[in-house]
Amino acid sequence: MSDARMLSVLSSLSHVARQLDVPHSCRPSANGNCVKLDMNENPFPLPAIVKERAMAALERHHLYPENDNITLREAAACAYGFSPDQVIAGNGSSELLGLIYKAFLAPGDTVAMLSPGFSFNRKLAMLQDAHFLEIGWIENNSLPINRLLCGRAGIAKFIVLANPNNPTGTFVPIADIERLVAQSDRLIVLDEAYVDFAPDSGLRLVNRYPNLLLLRTFSKSYGVAGVRVGFGFGHPELVGRLRAMQSLFSMNVISQAVGLSILAHRDAYAENHRHIVRERERVARALSAHRFAVLPSEANFVLARVPPGHDGAWWQTALQERNVLVAFFPEEGLENCIRISIGTKAQMEAFLSAVSDVSISQT
């Protein structure tokens, strides 16, 4: 295609599409020996029964998956104490977040989120040509209810809260979440991606408040990030509207089968969850001994402020040179932090050994 014709095609792009940068193609690290602690993935293999269901689902590869995920929605409703019309299932909770943004935001509208928070929300707002308002936490990481309900956030179409929060790991007491939901007449989206590592859940609030939509994913606590299984729980009218917006066959036969099997065998993951909580606390103590300032976390990761002298990007590179991958965030306030996912005991020993090696090299 000639340059002139290409320019003509590009000129027809929407205003939003013209703002997007073409993504750079990049492959994951070619070093298969890397300890991967940068994406909050669960490191443990699937229980045998779940893996068997996944393999059996491959036998149906020539058939379309069940539309509207009705069997999976019924199983989730039974597992979590809802009716099927209160449940939406999707291709990870990220698909469901995208549906919410499409359903509620027109160009020029506003959505509010606690900051720092899950950065994918910024992109979702931009795709709707909406304003993304970030509200800072208050002292002691308490929920800033007045800031979320009044002032600039008062015009937000909905508010997004992750509990526990990513990337900080902060957990807000459910009583505080309820106070916010009870005082608002707008939609509150409660993203509980990491709640299986936390002491409490907001599920009991769903039937009390029609303006609450709660999201769950099986990526973090059930080890199927690559399979993509997510759920939303809320009022039947709201959930029904979102289901009506889903793409045809939004989940494949394997994700449906795996989701059903996990729901039937959640107890098989109990020790997995206990291990991650134990290792989270052990790693936090060990990092503190190396002069890191570790934020209290109720997730499957910790956010740590690095020792004085270097920033988070430097530490990310230094650890990568020792075959350990951690996350770094360039946003204001996080430049001197790294986020470390909690993996197996062997993975965490390798990470702590690398931290020790870097620390010794700086003395």
N, C-alpha and C positions, 0 to 999 in steps of 0.2 A: 504494500500500500504506500502511495507517495506521501511525502511529508504534508503536502497541502491537504490531501484527503484525510490523513490522520488528524490534522488540526481541526478539520471540519467535523469529524466524528467527536473529538474531545470537547468541542464547543457545545455539543448537545448534552453533555453530562449535566446532572443536577448540580445545584449550588453546593450541596453536601459532598457529593462525589468528587468535585473539583478540589475540595479542601484536603482530601486524603492523600497521603504520600504512598507511592508504590512501595510495598514491602520488599525489603532486601531478602533474597533467598539465602538461607544459611542452614547448614546441616548441624545436627547435634555433635558434640565432641566425639571425635573418632576414637578416643581412648576409652575402650570398654572397661578399663580398670578403674575409672573414676568413681569416687564415692559421691553419689548424686543426692545432694541435700538442698536443692534450690527450688523445688516445685511443690513442696508439701505433700508429696506422694506417700502412700502407705507401702512399706517395703516388703510386706509379707505375701507369700503365695496364697492363692485362693484355697479355701477348704476343698477337699476332694469332691464332696457332693455338689458344690457350686461349679467346679470345673467340669464335672460330668454333664451337668445340665447345659453348659456352654457348648461342649462338644456335640451333644445330642442335637442342639439347635442347628448345627451346621447341616444336618441331614435335611433341613427344610430350606436350604439356601435358594432353591428354585422357586419358592413361594413368597408372595408379599407378606410382610409382617402384619399383625393385627392392627387395624386402624383405630385411632383414639385410645389405644393401649388399655382397653376396658378391663381385661383380666388382671393386668398389673395394677391398675387403679383400684380394683376391688380388693386385691391382696394388701395393698398399702392402707386402704381404708380400714380393713380388719386389723392390721398390725398396729395402727396408730390410733384407733378409736374414732373413726369418722365414717360418714356415708360416702359411697363412691362419687356422688356428684360434688363432694367437697374436695376432691383430689384431682390434680393434673399430673401426669407423668411426662417426662421429656428427655431430650438428648443432653443430659446433664442439667444442673440448675442454671447454667449459663444460657441455655436456650430459653428457659422460663423467664429469666431476667430480661432477655431481649424482647419477649412477647409483652412484658409489662411496659417497657419503654414505648413500644409501638402502639399499645392500646391507650396510653394515657397522655402522650406528649405530642403536641403539634409544634411546628416551627415557632420559636420565640417563647415557649413555655419554660418553666423552671422545675428542676428536681434538686432535692437537697440530700447530702450525705455527710456523715461524720468524717473528718479528715485528721490523720491519714486513714484511708480506707482502701477497698478493693478497686484498683485503678481501672479495671475493665468497664466500670460504670461511666467513666469519663467518655470512653469511646461510644458507648450506647447512647449517651445524651447527644454527642456530636452527630451521630447518624440520624437523629431525629431533628437536628438543627435547633436543639434546645439549650438553655443555659444550665450549666452544672455548678451548683452552689455548694461549696465545701465549708462545713461548720466545724470549728476546732473543738477538741475536748476541753473540759475545764479541769481545775486542779484536782489531783488524785484520780484522774481518768473517770470522773463522774459524768453521767449523762446530762448534757446541757439542754434540758427540756425547754426552758424559756427561749433559748436561741433557736431551737428547732421549730417552735410554734409561732414565734413573733419575729418582728424585724424583717430582714430581707428574706428569711425562709418562710414568712407568712404567706407568700404567693406560690410556694412550691406545690405542684400537682400531687407529688407524693414524696415520702422520705424513705431512704434506704438505710437500714441498720444491719451491720453484721455482728453477730454475737455468738461465740467470741469473734473479735475483730481481726481482720487481716489488713496490715501486716504486724500489728502490735501484740495480738494474743489476748487483749483486754476482754474481760467478761463483765457485763453489766448485770446486776441482780434483776431477776425477772419482775420483781415488784416495781422497779424503776421503769422497765419497759411498759408495764401495765399502766403506770401513771401517764406516760406519754400517749399511749393508744387511747386511753379513756378521755384525755383532754383534747384530742384532735378529732376533727370531722373529715380528715383526709386519709388517704391510704398510707399505711405504714407497712413497708416490706421488711420483714425480719429474716435475714439470711443466716441460717444455722448450719452452715457447711461444716463447722468444726465442733458442733455441740456434743458429740459423743465422747469428747475428751474433757467436757466441762461438768460442773456440779448440778446443773439444772437446765430446763428447756422451757420454751414459751408455748409448747403445744396446747397446754390447758387454756390458753387465752383465746384460741381460734374460735371456739363456740361462743365466747362471751362478747367478742367485738367483731362486727361485720367489716370494719375498716382495716383489719389485720390480714395480711397474706404472708404465710410462713414458708420458707424454702428449705429444702434438704437436698443433699447430694450423697451418693455412695462412693464418690471419688476418694475422699480423705480417710474415712474410718472403715470402709469396707473394701478398699484396695482395687477398685475397678475404674480408675481414672481414664484408662484407655478404652473402656467399654461404653461409658457415658450413660449414667442412670441418675435422674433427678426427679424430685417431686415438689409440688406446691400444695398447700392446704389452706383453704379459706371458705368464704361464703359461696354457696352454690351458684348464685347469680354472677359473681365475679369470676369464679373458676370456669364457669360455662362459657363466658365471653372469651377468656383466654384460650380455652380448648378450641373454640370456633376459629381462632386465628392461626392455629398450628398448621404447619406444612403437612401434606399427606404423607403418611408413614414416617413420622418424625423419629421413631426408634426402629432399630433393626431386630431381627429375630433373636440374635445372640443377646443383645442388651435386655430385651424383654425376658428371656429365659433366665439370665443371670439375676436380674432384679427380683423375679419371683422366687428364685432359690435363696437369695440372701434374706429376703423377708421371712422365709420359712426357717432359716437357720441363723438368725442373728446371734444366738447364744454361742455359736462357734467362734465368734470374734471377741469374746469377752477378755480372754487373756491377752490377745493382741492389743486391745485398748489399754489394759492395765500396764502392759510393758511400756507403751509409749508414754504414759503418764509418769511412770517411775523414771524412765530415761530422761524425760524432759526435766525433772527436778534434779537429777544427778548432773546432767550437762550444765544446767544453770549454775549449780554450785561450783563446778569445775571452771567454768568461764569466769566466774567472779574471782576465783583464785588467780586468774591471769589478768586481772584488772579490767575486765569487761563489766559494764553496767547492764545487767539483764533485766528486762521488763517482766513483771509477773505475767505468766501465760496460762491460759486454760485451753490451748489448742494443741496441735501436733507439731508445733514449732516454737522457737523462741526468737525474739528480736533483741539483739545485743548491741549496745553502744561500745565501739571499739576503744582500746586504750589511747590516751593522748599520743600525738606524734604522727599519726596517719589517719586517713579517712576510710570509709567503708569500701570504696572502690579499690583502694590499695590492698586492703585485707582480702577482698574477693580475689584479686589477681594473685596475691601471695599464696593463698590456699589452693587456687586452681593449679599453680605451678607444682603443688604437692598432691595433685590428683584429687582434690576435694572441691566440689562445687557448692557454693552457697549463693543466696540472693542478695543483691544490692539495689537500693532505690535512690535515684538521684534527686527526688523531690526535696524541697526545703524542709529541714527538720530531720531528715533521714539520711543525710549525706554521711554521717559518721556512724552508721549502723549497718549490720548485716543480719539477715534472717536465716536461721538454720532449721531445716526440717529434722524431725526426730526419726531415725531409722533403726536398724537392728543394733544390737550391742556392739557387734564388730564394726559397723559403720561409724558409730559414735566414738569408739576407741580410736579409729583411724582419724576422725576429725580432730579429736582432742590432742592426738599425737602431732598432727600438723600444726595446730595452734601453738603447742609447746615449742615446736621446732621454729616457727616464725618468731615467737617471743624471745627465744634464746638467741636467734640471729640478730636481734635488735639491741642486745645488751653489750 
